[in-house]
């Protein structure tokens, strides 16, 4: 595929990146709206349960209780994966529903200037969305590691103070 990088293509790619970011911001606002209030409450409830199981599993590690640790890890897995995929499915579908008018408009309005504009928008959107999900996963993993170290430190302080 031969892509000539003229002013039309460069403008299209820059504008598409801006639209992808704008749609992401719009998606966040829509998800926080009252239309998704029950969904958000349910997600918060599951997050609190996961946090509880996480704390209990840290306490089990500190107490060197392998059976309790494995039990809490199992409970966390049962809750986390449905939570994760439910969240990703809603966010992904909403994101692409909000982006689809731009995708269709760019495909038909720019047909003579940018070949396969729809595919390019889709590619940029998927790359952006994947990076966003990946960065969130990395951020959550780092935060979990920090929380684990902090809980372990506090636990040892508590044991030393006795």
C-alpha positions as CSV (number, residue, x, y, z in Angstrom):
1,X,0.0,0.0,0.0
2,X,1.5,3.3,-1.1
3,X,0.6,6.2,1.1
4,X,1.7,9.7,-0.1
5,X,2.2,12.0,2.9
6,X,0.8,15.2,1.5
7,X,-1.0,17.9,3.4
8,X,-4.3,16.0,3.2
9,X,-2.9,12.9,4.8
10,X,-0.9,14.8,7.5
11,X,-4.0,16.9,8.4
12,X,-6.2,13.8,8.4
13,X,-3.9,11.9,10.8
14,X,-3.5,14.9,13.2
15,X,-7.3,15.6,13.2
16,X,-8.0,11.9,13.6
17,X,-5.7,11.7,16.7
18,X,-7.4,14.7,18.1
19,X,-10.9,13.2,17.4
20,X,-9.8,9.9,19.1
21,X,-8.7,11.8,22.2
22,X,-11.9,14.0,22.1
23,X,-14.1,10.9,21.9
24,X,-12.2,9.3,24.8
25,X,-13.0,12.4,26.9
26,X,-16.6,12.3,25.8
27,X,-16.8,8.6,26.7
28,X,-15.6,9.4,30.2
29,X,-18.4,12.0,30.6
30,X,-21.0,9.7,29.3
31,X,-19.9,6.9,31.6
32,X,-20.2,9.3,34.6
33,X,-23.6,10.5,33.6
34,X,-26.8,9.5,35.4
35,X,-27.6,7.0,32.6
36,X,-24.9,4.7,33.9
37,X,-25.4,5.4,37.6
38,X,-26.4,1.9,38.5
39,X,-23.6,0.5,36.5
40,X,-21.1,2.8,38.3
41,X,-22.5,1.9,41.7
42,X,-22.2,-1.8,40.9
43,X,-18.6,-1.4,39.7
44,X,-17.7,0.6,42.9
45,X,-19.2,-2.2,45.0
46,X,-17.2,-4.9,43.2
47,X,-14.0,-2.7,43.5
48,X,-14.6,-2.4,47.2
49,X,-15.0,-6.2,47.5
50,X,-11.8,-6.7,45.5
51,X,-10.0,-4.3,47.8
52,X,-11.2,-6.2,50.9
53,X,-10.1,-9.5,49.4
54,X,-6.7,-7.9,48.6
55,X,-6.2,-6.7,52.1
56,X,-7.2,-10.0,53.6
57,X,-4.8,-11.8,51.2
58,X,-2.0,-9.5,52.4
59,X,-2.9,-10.3,56.0
60,X,-2.8,-14.0,55.1
61,X,0.7,-13.5,53.6
62,X,1.8,-11.7,56.7
63,X,0.4,-14.4,58.9
64,X,2.0,-17.0,56.6
65,X,-1.3,-18.7,56.1
66,X,-1.0,-20.2,52.7
67,X,-4.5,-21.7,52.7
68,X,-6.2,-18.4,53.5
69,X,-4.1,-16.6,51.0
70,X,-5.0,-19.0,48.2
71,X,-8.7,-18.8,49.3
72,X,-8.7,-15.0,49.0
73,X,-6.8,-15.1,45.7
74,X,-9.5,-17.5,44.4
75,X,-12.3,-15.2,45.5
76,X,-10.5,-12.3,43.9
77,X,-10.1,-14.1,40.6
78,X,-13.8,-15.1,40.6
79,X,-14.7,-11.4,41.0
80,X,-12.0,-9.7,39.1
81,X,-12.2,-11.3,35.6
82,X,-15.9,-10.8,35.1
83,X,-15.5,-7.2,36.4
84,X,-12.5,-6.6,34.1
85,X,-14.2,-7.9,31.0
86,X,-17.5,-6.3,31.7
87,X,-15.8,-2.9,32.1
88,X,-13.7,-3.4,29.0
89,X,-16.7,-4.5,26.9
90,X,-18.8,-1.5,27.9
91,X,-16.0,1.0,27.5
92,X,-14.9,-0.5,24.1
93,X,-18.4,-0.6,22.6
94,X,-19.3,2.9,23.9
95,X,-16.0,4.3,22.6
96,X,-16.5,2.9,19.1
97,X,-20.2,3.9,19.0
98,X,-19.2,7.4,19.8
99,X,-16.4,7.4,17.2
100,X,-18.4,5.7,14.4
101,X,-19.9,8.9,13.0
102,X,-16.4,10.4,12.5
103,X,-15.3,7.1,11.0
104,X,-18.2,7.1,8.5
105,X,-17.9,10.8,7.7
106,X,-14.2,10.5,7.1
107,X,-14.7,7.5,4.8
108,X,-17.2,9.2,2.6
109,X,-16.1,12.9,2.8
110,X,-12.4,12.1,2.2
111,X,-12.8,9.3,-0.3
112,X,-10.9,11.3,-3.0
113,X,-8.1,12.5,-0.7
114,X,-7.3,9.7,1.7
115,X,-7.7,6.0,0.7
116,X,-9.3,3.7,3.3
117,X,-9.9,6.6,5.7
118,X,-12.3,4.4,7.7
119,X,-9.5,1.8,8.2
120,X,-7.0,4.4,9.2
121,X,-9.4,5.9,11.8
122,X,-10.1,2.4,13.1
123,X,-6.4,1.6,13.3
124,X,-5.5,4.8,15.2
125,X,-8.5,4.3,17.5
126,X,-7.6,0.7,18.3
127,X,-3.9,1.6,18.9
128,X,-5.0,4.5,21.2
129,X,-7.5,2.3,23.1
130,X,-5.1,-0.5,23.5
131,X,-2.4,1.8,24.8
132,X,-4.9,3.3,27.3
133,X,-6.0,-0.1,28.6
134,X,-2.4,-1.3,28.8
135,X,-1.3,1.8,30.7
136,X,-4.2,1.5,33.1
137,X,-3.2,-2.1,33.7
138,X,0.4,-1.2,34.3
139,X,-0.6,1.7,36.6
140,X,-3.0,-0.6,38.6
141,X,-0.2,-3.2,38.9
142,X,2.3,-0.6,40.2
143,X,-0.3,0.7,42.7
144,X,-1.1,-2.8,43.9
145,X,2.7,-3.4,44.4
146,X,3.0,-0.2,46.4
147,X,-0.1,-1.0,48.5
148,X,1.3,-4.5,49.2
149,X,4.6,-3.0,50.4
150,X,2.9,-0.4,52.5
151,X,0.5,-3.0,54.1
152,X,3.5,-5.3,54.8
153,X,5.4,-2.4,56.4
154,X,2.5,-1.5,58.6
155,X,2.0,-5.1,59.6
156,X,5.6,-5.5,60.7
157,X,5.3,-2.2,62.6
158,X,2.3,-3.5,64.3
159,X,4.0,-6.8,65.2
160,X,7.1,-4.9,66.5
161,X,5.0,-2.7,68.7
162,X,3.5,-5.6,70.6
